[in-house]
Amino acid sequence: MTAPLKSPPPPDPSQDVLLLDFDGTLVPLAERPEGVVVTGELITRLNRLSDLFEGRLALVSGRAIEVLDDFGFAGLAIAGSHGAEWRLPDGTRDGLARPDALDDAKAAFIDFARGKDGVLFEDKPLGAALHFRLAPAFADASIELAREMAHGLHLQHGHEMIEVRVGGVNKGTAITELMNHAPFAGFRPVFLGDDVTDEDGFARVEEHGGHGILVGQLRETRASFHLSDPNAVNAWLAHALELAG
């Protein structure tokens, strides 16, 4: 039986860095990647928090930076594509090159998804994914194809999806990259995430003297605290603003 975790203390604007996963953390998971709903209230809340924390707030997501910008987060620091690309609060941006193997995987995934109702292909600048949330009967075949196409790439499991992406990076390396730069350097990172892909991040913030907050169903985790769902996350973030006056 998984041991319970306590609710997290409020973040401290004087010493903390806020690092936030997106899907399943800030917003509920959707049947389709493009189906998540981002409210103006959420965008305003994150921008206010970024100001309160003097720029020390970043999204750390498997989604590409461009996709998150399209949702309304263009003014925030972002580590996207599982850490293969990043943007600092001042707009400075860097990332890894796209390997040719991803184009081969993309073609194979598109061909596989064609004609399979409910299997969704997601293209990313530095990854390619198959979602089978709406077609669980194709889960095993999707995973097997991804394994076949993962030569030289990293195979990444997620919530009812499988992805191949650039290797050598994860949410832990993404957090280290951010923590090596101003305004994050020298502060204490607090990372919120829900998926197994966030475990690398939970481990890394511990190394930087911070802590992780698991969102959603309890499981074995490196996180130190727990929030039940995205609604609880947003209430926790709103409370941080209320405490600041």
C-alpha positions, 0 to 999 in steps of 0.5 A: 500500500502506498504511504499517504503524503501531506499537502504541501506548504505554500510556496515562498516568493522570497526563496522558491522557484515554481516549476509546473507540469501542464497536462494533468497538473495545471489542467485535467487530461483530455481525450485528445491532446488539443482538447485541454481547456486553458482559461483566461483565469489560469493564464492570468494566475500564472503571469501574476505568480511569475511577477510575484516570484520575479520570473522564477516560474516555468512550465516543464512539459512534454509539449513543445514550446510553440504548442504551449504558447498557442494556449496562451503562455507566450510570456512564461519561461518554458522547458518543452519537449521533455527538456529538449528545448527551453526558453528563459524569462528574458526570451533566450532560447536553445534546444537540441537538433531534430534527428533524422530518425524522428522523421522515420518514426513520424512516417511510421506512426502516421501510417499506423494511425491511418484507419484506426479509429481513436488512435491519434498521432501527435507530431512534436518538434523533437518527438512523435507520439501515438495516443490510444486513450480512445482506442485501448485495443491498439495499445499493445500494437502502438507500444510495439511499433514505438519500440521498433522505431526507437533506435537511437531515440528515447522511448517514453511511456505516458498516460495512455500514450507512447512517444519516441523523442530525442534521447539524453534529456528528461524533465530532470535535465530540463530542471537542471538547465533552468536552475543553471540560469538567472533568475532561477539559479541559487533558489529552491525549486518546487516541481509539480507533476502527475506522470511517471515522466515527472519522476526525473524532475522530482529526483532532480529538485531534491538534489537542488534542495527543493521538493516535488509535489505529486498531483493525482493518484498516489503511487510510489514516487520521489515527491514529498507532498501531494495534491489531489488533482488540477483543481487542488493545484490551482487552489494552492497557487491561488492561495499563494497569491492571496498570502502575498496580498 
